Amino acid sequence: MMPRWKQMATVMLFGLLLAVPAGLIPHPVAADSPDVQAARTALDAARKAQQQAESDYQALAAHMDAVKRMQLDDMEKALVKGTDQTGAVVKTLLVTNKQLIDALDAVLKMQSK
């Protein structure tokens, strides 16, 4: 016979194995709940900020293209190269942020169904 504490531990472990998947089942949230409305408001603000950041990035990229056509000395070329690298990082962050906004938008749409 199994000692009492081992039997209790086995029952608890089995209960956890059954309870965890049940907790992972998505629960619908009312589309008009305050939490969903707050999430939509925050998502709209993030979308507007994203659009502004993309616009600013495009203006900066156009300016840097104009600067590259100028006669530059070695120090200025090094600065432009560093700015290009920073711009590449910013562009990657803009793309990643856009993907996160789209993913959150999809989650909100799934939750409100």
WODADA-V302162 format. One record per residue. RES is the residue in one small letter. D_LAST is the distance of its C-alpha to the last C-alpha in whole Angstrom. Layout:
BEGIN
<<RES:D_LAST> <RES:D_LAST>>
END
This chain:
BEGIN
<<m:51> <m:49> <p:49> <r:47> <w:45> <k:44> <q:43> <m:41> <a:40> <t:39> <v:37> <m:35> <l:34> <f:33> <g:31> <l:29> <l:29> <l:26> <a:25> <v:24> <p:21> <a:20> <g:19> <l:17> <i:15> <p:11> <h:10> <p:7> <v:8> <a:8> <a:8> <d:11> <s:13> <p:16> <d:15> <v:12> <q:14> <a:17> <a:15> <r:15> <t:18> <a:20> <l:18> <d:19> <a:23> <a:23> <r:22> <k:25> <a:27> <q:26> <q:27> <q:30> <a:31> <e:31> <s:33> <d:36> <y:36> <q:37> <a:39> <l:41> <a:41> <a:43> <h:45> <m:46> <d:47> <a:49> <v:51> <k:51> <r:53> <m:56> <q:59> <l:58> <d:60> <d:59> <m:58> <e:55> <k:54> <a:53> <l:51> <v:49> <k:49> <g:47> <t:45> <d:44> <q:43> <t:41> <g:39> <a:38> <v:37> <v:35> <k:34> <t:32> <l:31> <l:29> <v:28> <t:26> <n:25> <k:23> <q:22> <l:20> <i:19> <d:17> <a:16> <l:15> <d:13> <a:11> <v:10> <l:9> <k:7> <m:5> <q:6> <s:4> <k:0>>
END
